[in-house]
Amino acid sequence: MKPKPQEKTQKATERRTPRHWQQMNRKQRREMMRKLQSDDLSLEVVHPNAAGIDIGNESHYVAVPPDRDSQPVRRFGCTTAELRAMADWLNQCGIQTVAMQSTGVYWIAVFDILEEAGFEVYLVNARDTKNLPGRKSDVQESQWLMKLHTYGLLRNSFRPSQEIRTMRIYWRQRNDLVQSAGRHIQRLQKVLTQMNIQLANVLSDLGGLTGQAIIKAILGGERDPHKLAGLRNFRVKASEEEIARSLEGHWQDDLLFVLKQEQEGYDFCQKQMAECDRQLKRYLQEREDRSQGASLPAETRPARHRKNRGNAPQFDLRAELFRMTGTDLTQIDGIDVMTAMTILSEAGGDMSKWADEHHFVSWLRLCPDNRISGDKIIGKRRLPTNNRVSVALRIAASSLRLSSTYLGAQFRRLRTKLGAPIATKAMAAKLARLVYRMLRYGMAYMDRGAALYEAQQRNRQISYLKRKAAQLGLQIVEAPAA
């Protein structure tokens, strides 16, 4: 009878164990076992010319291998001249690759200068190195990063190209302006409510044509409710009488002053958004045309589902994105031009950064996080993320609830079976896979309709019932159609 692998390991350990093993206490035995295990441990040096940098606000600590310099750990300031001196010193030490943590925005200047100097920069997540005892000082942290990077134990984070980063800056700035404008609208509604002007009860948006016309007339000195209600746009559902009744309140000079301030803030945000749109349009038009002469596909979304969003860009963003990428992501149900712009500005159009669509979904943290032991799932965890692409895809997935499309029928079935949160995450992962295929392989998306999905589900249920009936010795006969 052959000995088991565990018995072989135990016998080999006993042969290497000193004779006075039985005379040792528990602490000494544990220390001896640690030494024995460390003798068998061999780590492969992946990056022999590696350095580690601990990023800070005022200074950065840089560590190189001890045999490269008499002072292997040095401190550099955050000015451009000192960062260039850091790059020169690393070059003198023969360093080829550098690892640093993504600390706030302080790493960006260091990353750009080192990348410009020809170094291979690894931007690592602090989550991968924070759960370690000791090493609390900046010097020890930089040395620990260098050691981990030397043995290839750190993963590089994704950073898009400069072209995508520039587009991302414009789009993020525009989104910040949209949020600021929304906060001004909320304060406008609060001030009007304090004066008992119930305009928000008859108008869905104070930033629309009617709401802005009435507020500007109030700031101009008009107080007659009927004259203010006469500024109503024909598309407003509420009548002039209803609007006039909601405009009867008490006017206070202090609240009118706040109303003026908030309206000026809202107008300023709108002006800044217009300038951002012009800059973004100019930048997109300067990009390379990858459409290869193809024409923009026709809009497949019904007109009733196209919302005239007041915060939408004031130019044809869909056409510019198609010219830039050669594909139209808005053909996918649930993804509008704003969501497509968010995806391209955050992840870019080059999907070769990820090996396949499953890696892309994992990067978005839309995959399940199951703890498996012994081929059994012993627990499930939620993967927290603030990835803007993930948030946009979740919002797009939730909009499929009332869609009469193939994806809409699939989402409603998952929502009934698994619940809204899990179904939203699953459909967001589905949309991410479709986006990956369109950008990576140039595939076109075509909706097959909700009726096809429901028919497929019906056939699956019938096949399942027939198999169960056969196992029980029964037979299912389909009734003829009425």
Summary of the structure (lengths in Angstrom):
residues: 482
radius of gyration: 31.4
end to end distance: 70.6
largest distance: 103.9
contacts: 1278
relative contact order: 0.06
helix: 56%
strand: 7%
